[in-house]
Amino acid sequence: MTSSTPPKVGIIANPISARDIRRVVASANSVQVADRANIVLRALAALAACGIEDVVMMPERGGIATHVLRGMERSNAQGEARFPRLTHLAMPVTGTVDDTRRAARMMREAGDIAAIIVLGGDGTHRAVVAECGQVPIAGISTGTNNAFPEHREPTITGLATGLAAMGQVPAALAFAANKLIEVRIDSGPPDIALVDVALVTDRFVGARALWRAETFRELYVAFADPEVIGMAAIAGLIEPVSRREPGGLTLTLAPAATAPMVVHAPIAPGLVTPVGVESWRRMPSGTVFSPDIAAGSVALDGERELFFDGHQQVAIALHDAAFRTVDVAAVMGFAAREKLLLRHAAPALHPAALLAGA
C-alpha cells in the first residue's frame, strides 16, 4: 500500500462457522446470522470513528450482507452517518472455504488493504492466513473453537484496527508477529495450523472435528494457553507457552486408561474430557518433527484435514514470525496514553461576551 493511497480495511465474515459436531456433543450455541451482522456493524462504526472511509467485504449467501446493508440504510436515513462506504469483492460465491481463501488473496493483491477483520473460528482464520501474506488480520471469534481469535468486544477490535490502519500507532507496536505450524506429507504442498496439529488413529472422514479423546496420539502446539478451548488446552494445562515467546510444545498422548498421566481438558465448549499424556517437550522454531504413529489422520486446528499411511513421510515444523495480527491491547493502550481518541470541546462563551456581541 502506497502512502498516497487512503487505507482501506477488509472484512471476511464466515456465515457458517460454529456448526460442527462439537456444538452438538457439547450443547453449545452457534452465532446466528443476525448476530454476525450486528458484529460487522459494530466494527464498521468503530472503523469510521477512526477515519476509515472505505471497507471491502467478502460476498456470501448466508444473509450477513443483507442485514448489514439494512442496518446501514436505517442509520443513514436517520442522518447519523456512522459508517464508512462498503463494497463487496467481485468474486464468485461457492459457499465453501474457497470463498474465504479467494477473498483473502484478492485483498492481499489489491495493495490498498491495510488490515483484514476476520469473523470466524480457528478454521476461518487459518484459511485467511494461508492467503493474506503480510496484510495484518484482526480476529473476532464466532466459531466453535476460538483458540486463535481472542475474545473481545468487536467495537474495540474495530477501533484498534482503524487506528492501526490509519497509521496513528507505530507499526512496530500496532502489529504483532505470530507463529504457525506447517505440515507436509511427502513432497505435497504444505498445510498450516495457527494453533495446533493433532495426530489421531482414526482414518475415516466422518465428522472432521476432534472429540473422541481415546484416538489422540500426538499434539503439536504453537502456543499453549490454559484459558483456551480445543486441543491446545491440553498443552496449556500442562506447560503454558505464550503467543509471543519463540517455539511451541509437542506432546505424546495415549488412552486415559493406560497413560501415566491424565489431564481433564476443555477440548470443546462445555466438553471437559480426560486425556492421557505420556510425555511432552519444547518445539523449537524450524525443527522438523516426524510422527511416531505409522498411519492416521492429521487435524489442523481441531479439524481432520489430512490422512497418511505407513509408507508416507510426514514432516511437521513450527515457524516463528510467520504472519501479522493487529495487537489490539497494545494499540488501545497507546491510544489511551497518547489521547488519540480525545477531542476538546470548543470553549463556551461567557454571558458577558454574548451581550457585548449583541
C-alpha positions as CSV (number, residue, x, y, z in Angstrom):
1,M,0.0,0.0,0.0
2,T,1.5,3.4,-1.0
3,S,1.4,6.3,1.4
4,S,-0.7,8.4,-1.1
5,T,-3.5,5.7,-1.2
6,P,-6.1,6.2,1.5
7,P,-6.1,3.0,3.6
8,K,-9.0,0.5,3.3
9,V,-9.9,-2.3,5.7
10,G,-11.2,-5.7,4.5
11,I,-13.8,-7.8,6.3
12,I,-14.2,-11.5,5.9
13,A,-17.2,-12.9,7.8
14,N,-17.8,-16.6,7.6
15,P,-21.6,-17.2,7.7
16,I,-21.4,-20.9,8.5
17,S,-18.7,-21.2,11.2
18,A,-19.6,-22.9,14.5
19,R,-21.8,-25.6,13.0
20,D,-19.7,-28.8,13.5
21,I,-20.4,-31.9,15.7
22,R,-18.7,-30.4,18.7
23,R,-21.6,-28.0,19.0
24,V,-24.0,-30.9,19.2
25,V,-21.9,-33.0,21.6
26,A,-21.2,-30.1,24.0
27,S,-24.7,-28.5,23.7
28,A,-23.0,-25.2,22.7
29,N,-24.7,-22.3,21.0
30,S,-23.8,-21.0,17.5
31,V,-23.7,-17.4,16.4
32,Q,-26.8,-16.6,14.3
33,V,-26.6,-14.6,11.0
34,A,-28.2,-11.5,12.5
35,D,-25.7,-11.6,15.4
36,R,-22.8,-11.8,12.9
37,A,-24.2,-8.9,11.0
38,N,-24.5,-6.8,14.2
39,I,-20.9,-7.6,14.9
40,V,-19.9,-6.3,11.5
41,L,-22.0,-3.2,12.1
42,R,-20.2,-2.5,15.4
43,A,-16.8,-3.0,13.8
44,L,-17.8,-0.7,10.8
45,A,-18.9,2.1,13.2
46,A,-15.6,1.9,15.0
47,L,-13.6,2.0,11.8
48,A,-15.5,5.1,10.7
49,A,-14.8,6.7,14.0
50,C,-11.1,6.3,13.3
51,G,-11.2,7.9,9.9
52,I,-11.5,4.8,7.7
53,E,-13.7,5.8,4.7
54,D,-13.8,2.6,2.7
55,V,-14.3,-1.0,3.6
56,V,-14.2,-4.0,1.3
57,M,-16.2,-7.2,2.3
58,M,-16.3,-10.8,1.2
59,P,-19.6,-11.6,-0.5
60,E,-21.6,-14.5,0.9
61,R,-25.0,-16.2,0.6
62,G,-25.7,-16.6,4.3
63,G,-27.5,-13.3,4.8
64,I,-24.9,-11.3,6.6
65,A,-24.6,-8.7,3.9
66,T,-28.4,-8.2,3.7
67,H,-28.6,-7.5,7.4
68,V,-25.6,-5.2,7.3
69,L,-26.9,-3.1,4.4
70,R,-30.3,-2.8,6.1
71,G,-28.6,-1.5,9.3
72,M,-26.5,1.0,7.3
73,E,-29.5,2.2,5.4
74,R,-31.5,2.7,8.6
75,S,-28.7,4.6,10.1
76,N,-28.2,6.8,7.0
77,A,-32.0,7.5,6.9
78,Q,-31.8,8.9,10.4
79,G,-28.9,11.2,9.4
80,E,-26.4,9.5,11.6
81,A,-23.5,8.9,9.1
82,R,-21.9,6.3,11.4
83,F,-20.5,4.0,8.8
84,P,-17.8,4.0,6.1
85,R,-18.5,3.2,2.4
86,L,-19.0,-0.6,2.0
87,T,-18.3,-2.5,-1.2
88,H,-18.2,-6.2,-1.9
89,L,-15.5,-8.1,-3.8
90,A,-16.3,-9.1,-7.3
91,M,-15.9,-12.8,-7.0
92,P,-18.0,-16.0,-7.3
93,V,-19.6,-17.4,-4.2
94,T,-19.4,-21.1,-3.7
95,G,-20.4,-21.4,0.0
96,T,-17.2,-23.2,0.8
97,V,-13.8,-22.3,2.4
98,D,-12.6,-21.4,-1.1
99,D,-14.6,-18.2,-0.8
100,T,-12.5,-17.2,2.3
101,R,-9.2,-18.1,0.6
102,R,-10.1,-16.2,-2.6
103,A,-11.3,-13.1,-0.7
104,A,-8.1,-13.0,1.4
105,R,-6.0,-13.4,-1.7
106,M,-7.8,-10.7,-3.5
107,M,-7.4,-8.3,-0.6
108,R,-3.7,-9.0,-0.5
109,E,-3.3,-8.4,-4.2
110,A,-5.4,-5.2,-4.1
111,G,-2.5,-3.4,-2.5
112,D,-4.6,-0.9,-0.6
113,I,-6.0,-3.1,2.2
114,A,-4.2,-2.1,5.4
115,A,-5.7,-4.8,7.6
116,I,-8.4,-7.5,7.5
117,I,-11.0,-8.1,10.2
118,V,-12.0,-11.8,10.3
119,L,-15.2,-13.2,11.8
120,G,-15.0,-17.0,12.4
121,G,-13.2,-19.7,14.4
122,D,-9.8,-21.2,14.1
123,G,-10.5,-22.8,10.7
124,T,-11.6,-19.5,9.1
125,H,-8.6,-17.6,10.4
126,R,-6.3,-20.4,9.1
127,A,-7.9,-20.0,5.6
128,V,-7.3,-16.3,5.7
129,V,-3.7,-16.6,6.9
130,A,-2.9,-19.0,4.1
131,E,-3.6,-16.3,1.5
132,C,-3.3,-12.9,3.2
133,G,0.5,-12.7,3.1
134,Q,1.8,-9.8,5.2
135,V,-1.6,-8.0,5.4
136,P,-2.3,-8.0,9.2
137,I,-5.5,-9.6,10.4
138,A,-7.7,-8.8,13.4
139,G,-9.7,-11.8,14.7
140,I,-13.3,-11.8,16.1
141,S,-14.3,-15.2,17.5
142,T,-17.6,-16.6,16.1
143,G,-16.6,-20.2,15.6
144,T,-16.7,-23.5,17.6
145,N,-13.1,-23.5,18.6
146,N,-11.8,-20.0,19.1
147,A,-8.3,-20.6,20.5
148,F,-6.7,-18.2,18.0
149,P,-9.0,-15.2,17.9
150,E,-9.0,-13.5,21.2
151,H,-12.4,-12.9,22.9
152,R,-13.1,-9.2,22.8
153,E,-15.9,-6.8,22.1
154,P,-15.9,-6.2,18.3
155,T,-16.2,-2.4,18.8
156,I,-12.7,-2.4,20.4
157,T,-11.3,-4.7,17.7
158,G,-12.7,-2.2,15.1
159,L,-11.2,0.8,16.9
160,A,-7.8,-0.8,17.2
161,T,-7.8,-1.9,13.5
162,G,-8.9,1.5,12.4
163,L,-6.2,3.3,14.4
164,A,-3.5,0.9,13.2
165,A,-4.7,1.1,9.6
166,M,-4.6,4.9,9.7
167,G,-1.0,4.9,10.9
168,Q,-2.0,6.5,14.2
169,V,0.1,3.9,16.1
170,P,3.7,2.9,15.2
171,A,3.6,-0.2,13.1
172,A,6.2,-1.9,15.4
173,L,3.7,-1.6,18.2
174,A,0.4,-2.0,16.3
175,F,1.2,-5.3,14.6
176,A,2.4,-8.5,16.3
177,A,4.3,-11.4,14.8
178,N,2.6,-14.8,15.1
179,K,3.7,-18.4,14.9
180,L,2.2,-21.1,12.8
181,I,2.8,-24.9,12.3
182,E,3.4,-26.3,8.8
183,V,2.6,-29.9,7.9
184,R,3.8,-31.6,4.7
185,I,3.1,-35.1,3.5
186,D,5.8,-36.5,1.2
187,S,6.5,-33.8,-1.4
188,G,3.0,-32.4,-1.5
189,P,2.1,-28.7,-0.8
190,P,2.3,-27.6,2.8
191,D,-0.8,-27.1,5.0
192,I,-0.8,-24.9,8.1
193,A,-2.3,-24.6,11.5
194,L,-2.4,-21.5,13.6
195,V,-2.8,-23.2,17.0
196,D,-2.3,-26.9,17.0
197,V,-1.7,-30.0,14.9
198,A,-3.1,-33.3,16.3
199,L,-2.4,-36.8,15.1
200,V,-5.1,-39.3,15.7
201,T,-5.6,-43.0,14.9
202,D,-8.9,-42.5,13.0
203,R,-8.5,-42.9,9.3
204,F,-12.1,-42.3,8.2
205,V,-13.6,-39.0,7.3
206,G,-16.8,-38.9,9.2
207,A,-17.1,-35.7,11.3
208,R,-14.0,-33.6,10.7
209,A,-13.9,-32.2,14.2
210,L,-12.0,-34.0,17.0
211,W,-13.9,-35.0,20.1
212,R,-13.0,-38.7,20.8
213,A,-10.0,-38.4,23.2
214,E,-9.2,-42.2,23.0
215,T,-7.9,-41.7,19.4
216,F,-5.5,-38.8,20.3
217,R,-1.8,-39.8,19.9
218,E,0.4,-36.7,19.2
219,L,-0.1,-33.0,19.6
220,Y,2.0,-30.0,18.4
221,V,1.0,-26.5,19.5
222,A,2.2,-23.1,18.5
223,F,1.0,-21.7,21.9
224,A,-0.4,-23.4,25.0
225,D,-2.9,-21.3,26.9
226,P,-4.8,-22.7,29.9
227,E,-7.7,-20.3,29.1
228,V,-8.4,-21.6,25.5
229,I,-10.8,-24.2,24.2
230,G,-9.6,-27.1,22.0
231,M,-6.6,-29.3,21.6
232,A,-4.2,-26.6,22.7
233,A,-6.0,-26.6,26.1
234,I,-4.4,-30.0,26.8
235,A,-0.9,-28.4,26.4
236,G,-1.9,-25.2,28.2
237,L,-2.9,-27.1,31.4
238,I,0.5,-28.9,31.4
239,E,3.1,-26.3,30.3
240,P,1.9,-22.9,29.2
241,V,3.6,-21.4,26.2
242,S,2.6,-17.8,25.3
243,R,1.8,-16.5,21.8
244,R,4.7,-14.2,21.9
245,E,7.6,-16.4,23.1
246,P,9.6,-18.4,20.5
247,G,8.7,-22.0,19.7
248,G,5.9,-24.2,20.9
249,L,5.3,-27.6,22.6
250,T,4.8,-31.2,21.5
251,L,3.0,-33.9,23.5
252,T,2.7,-37.7,23.2
253,L,-0.8,-38.8,24.1
254,A,-2.5,-42.1,24.9
255,P,-5.8,-43.5,26.1
256,A,-6.6,-42.2,29.6
257,A,-7.0,-45.8,30.9
258,T,-3.3,-46.7,30.1
259,A,-1.5,-43.4,30.3
260,P,0.8,-42.5,33.2
261,M,-0.8,-39.0,33.5
262,V,-4.3,-37.7,32.8
263,V,-5.4,-34.1,32.2
264,H,-9.0,-33.0,32.2
265,A,-9.1,-30.6,29.4
266,P,-11.9,-28.5,27.7
267,I,-11.5,-29.8,24.1
268,A,-14.7,-28.2,23.0
269,P,-17.2,-25.7,24.6
270,G,-18.8,-27.5,27.5
271,L,-16.9,-30.7,26.9
272,V,-14.2,-31.4,29.5
273,T,-12.6,-34.8,28.7
274,P,-9.8,-36.9,30.4
275,V,-6.9,-37.1,28.0
276,G,-3.9,-39.4,28.6
277,V,-0.5,-37.9,28.5
278,E,2.8,-39.8,28.2
279,S,5.3,-37.0,27.8
280,W,6.0,-33.5,26.4
281,R,8.9,-31.4,25.3
282,R,9.5,-28.0,23.7
283,M,9.2,-27.5,19.9
284,P,11.9,-25.1,18.7
285,S,11.2,-23.0,15.6
286,G,12.4,-24.6,12.4
287,T,13.0,-28.1,13.8
288,V,11.3,-30.8,11.7
289,F,9.3,-33.4,13.7
290,S,8.1,-36.8,12.3
291,P,5.2,-38.6,13.9
292,D,5.7,-41.9,15.8
293,I,2.4,-43.4,14.7
294,A,2.5,-45.3,11.3
295,A,-0.9,-44.2,10.0
296,G,-3.8,-42.0,10.9
297,S,-5.3,-38.5,10.4
298,V,-3.8,-35.1,10.8
299,A,-6.1,-32.5,12.4
300,L,-5.3,-28.8,11.8
301,D,-6.7,-26.5,14.5
302,G,-9.2,-29.2,15.6
303,E,-10.4,-30.4,12.2
304,R,-9.2,-33.5,10.4
305,E,-7.8,-32.4,7.0
306,L,-5.1,-35.0,6.0
307,F,-4.6,-38.8,6.1
308,F,-1.4,-40.7,5.9
309,D,-0.2,-44.4,5.6
310,G,3.0,-46.1,6.8
311,H,4.8,-45.6,3.5
312,Q,4.3,-41.8,3.6
313,Q,6.6,-39.2,5.2
314,V,5.0,-36.6,7.4
315,A,7.0,-33.5,8.3
316,I,5.8,-31.0,11.0
317,A,7.6,-27.8,11.8
318,L,6.8,-24.6,13.7
319,H,7.8,-21.2,12.3
320,D,8.1,-18.0,14.3
321,A,7.0,-14.6,12.9
322,A,5.1,-16.2,10.0
323,F,2.2,-13.6,9.8
324,R,1.0,-10.5,11.5
325,T,-2.0,-9.6,13.6
326,V,-3.3,-6.3,15.0
327,D,-2.2,-6.1,18.6
328,V,-5.5,-4.8,20.0
329,A,-4.3,-4.4,23.6
330,A,-1.1,-2.6,22.5
331,V,-3.0,-0.2,20.2
332,M,-5.6,0.7,22.7
333,G,-3.0,1.2,25.4
334,F,-1.1,3.6,23.1
335,A,-4.4,5.4,22.2
336,A,-5.1,6.0,25.8
337,R,-1.5,7.2,26.6
338,E,-1.4,9.5,23.6
339,K,-5.0,10.6,23.9
340,L,-5.7,9.6,20.3
341,L,-9.5,9.5,20.8
342,L,-9.6,12.6,23.0
343,R,-11.3,15.6,21.5
344,H,-11.6,19.0,23.3
345,A,-14.9,20.8,23.0
346,A,-15.0,24.4,21.8
347,P,-14.9,26.8,24.8
348,A,-18.3,28.2,25.7
349,L,-18.7,32.0,25.5
350,H,-19.1,33.9,28.8
351,P,-22.6,35.5,29.1
352,A,-20.9,39.0,29.2
353,A,-19.2,38.3,25.8
354,L,-22.5,37.3,24.3
355,L,-24.1,40.6,25.5
356,A,-21.2,42.5,24.2
357,G,-21.5,40.8,20.8
358,A,-25.2,41.8,20.7
